[in-house]
Amino acid sequence: MINLLRPGRPAQLHPGFSGTLYLDFLAELARKRGTRNYLEIGVHFGHALTRIACDTAVGVDPDYVLEEDVTKGKRRTLLHRCTSDRFFAETDVRALVGGGIDLAFLDGLHLFEFLLRDFYNTEAVSDPNGLIVLHDCMPLNIEMTARDPAAPRTDPFKAMWTGDVWKIVPILKTFRPDLDVVLVDCPPTGLVCITGLDPTSRVLSDRYREIVRSFRDLADPAERIAAMYAETPVLRSADILNGEDHSLYFRI
Ligand SMILES: C[S@@+](CC[C@H](N)C(=O)[O-])C[C@H]1O[C@@H](n2cnc3c(N)ncnc32)[C@H](O)[C@@H]1O
């Protein structure tokens, strides 16, 4: 899968995704699943949160700057201006929303150790039949995966910074083979949908330091990303949205 675009261009890891825009996919999935309790880590302008219809929505971001009416389509919208680590440390999420989270969108800081903590903290407060969706874990080239968001990037993907959150896919496959991890072809940089949640699992939190030590400085990140694409099929968002029965794609 690794091929050179042109001399002087960084190796391309994937030709790009042409499915449903991630914002539309997420909104339609929330509607189809009859979402009650939605959690979003990383709200920014509110573009994703605004589109979600649910009973209670919780948004967490230390620096959100709302550009849209995020209360649209919801009975309650609760915004927390703090980091996700602080939110999970200080909040009884189940008590706050009156049950487990049944859809979560994790789109906060794009460094894998942050997403790893966001994932296991979210799973612990999720409904076992819930769905956790991760953004930006399907990079198109190696430049966009730099841990430093200010590192130089070349066209045509200059504006895209995924950081190294792609590492979550091999981490979950290695340390949590009990989870169902599905890659979906939503532009610009994919969505990863995770079901089969076990809110009682402590594997990732107990082994957190070991996992971070072994994944932080990989010698061969491009090869590891190519292996992720080779080993995990990328499903078509249109098939998932048009399907009558999501059990073909996710555990429900
Ligand atoms: C890519 S934007 C989110 C976009 C939004 N989900 C959407 O699709 O419309 C990432 C956001 O994560 C927030 N962020 C950064 N560090 C964070 C942290 N530690 N906890 C929660 N959010 C964080 C940033 O402030 C930024 O607004």
The ligand as a MOL file (V3000), in Angstrom:
LIG
                    3D

  0  0  0     0  0            999 V3000
M  V30 BEGIN CTAB
M  V30 COUNTS 27 29 0 0 0
M  V30 BEGIN ATOM
M  V30 1 C -10.3990 18.4970 16.0910 0
M  V30 2 S -11.0890 19.5190 17.3030 0 CHG=1
M  V30 3 C -12.6710 18.7880 17.5980 0
M  V30 4 C -13.6480 18.9490 16.4540 0
M  V30 5 C -15.0700 18.5180 16.7250 0
M  V30 6 N -15.1680 17.2160 17.3560 0
M  V30 7 C -15.8640 18.4710 15.4170 0
M  V30 8 O -15.8020 17.4700 14.6960 0
M  V30 9 O -16.5590 19.4440 15.1140 0 CHG=-1
M  V30 10 C -10.1560 19.0570 18.7120 0
M  V30 11 C -10.5610 19.7660 19.9830 0
M  V30 12 O -9.9710 19.0550 21.0700 0
M  V30 13 C -9.7800 19.9720 22.1050 0
M  V30 14 N -8.8270 19.4400 23.0860 0
M  V30 15 C -7.4790 19.5780 23.1060 0
M  V30 16 N -6.9780 18.9710 24.2020 0
M  V30 17 C -8.0300 18.4250 24.8670 0
M  V30 18 C -8.1550 17.6850 26.0620 0
M  V30 19 N -7.0720 17.3760 26.8060 0
M  V30 20 N -9.3900 17.3050 26.4670 0
M  V30 21 C -10.4720 17.6230 25.7140 0
M  V30 22 N -10.4260 18.3250 24.5650 0
M  V30 23 C -9.2160 18.7240 24.1540 0
M  V30 24 C -9.2780 21.2290 21.3970 0
M  V30 25 O -9.5050 22.3760 22.2100 0
M  V30 26 C -10.0910 21.2140 20.1120 0
M  V30 27 O -11.1900 22.0910 20.2090 0
M  V30 END ATOM
M  V30 BEGIN BOND
M  V30 1 1 1 2
M  V30 2 1 2 3
M  V30 3 1 2 10
M  V30 4 1 3 4
M  V30 5 1 4 5
M  V30 6 1 5 6
M  V30 7 1 5 7
M  V30 8 2 7 8
M  V30 9 1 7 9
M  V30 10 1 10 11
M  V30 11 1 11 12
M  V30 12 1 11 26
M  V30 13 1 12 13
M  V30 14 1 13 14
M  V30 15 1 13 24
M  V30 16 1 14 15
M  V30 17 1 14 23
M  V30 18 2 15 16
M  V30 19 1 16 17
M  V30 20 1 17 18
M  V30 21 2 17 23
M  V30 22 1 18 19
M  V30 23 2 18 20
M  V30 24 1 20 21
M  V30 25 2 21 22
M  V30 26 1 22 23
M  V30 27 1 24 25
M  V30 28 1 24 26
M  V30 29 1 26 27
M  V30 END BOND
M  V30 END CTAB
M  END
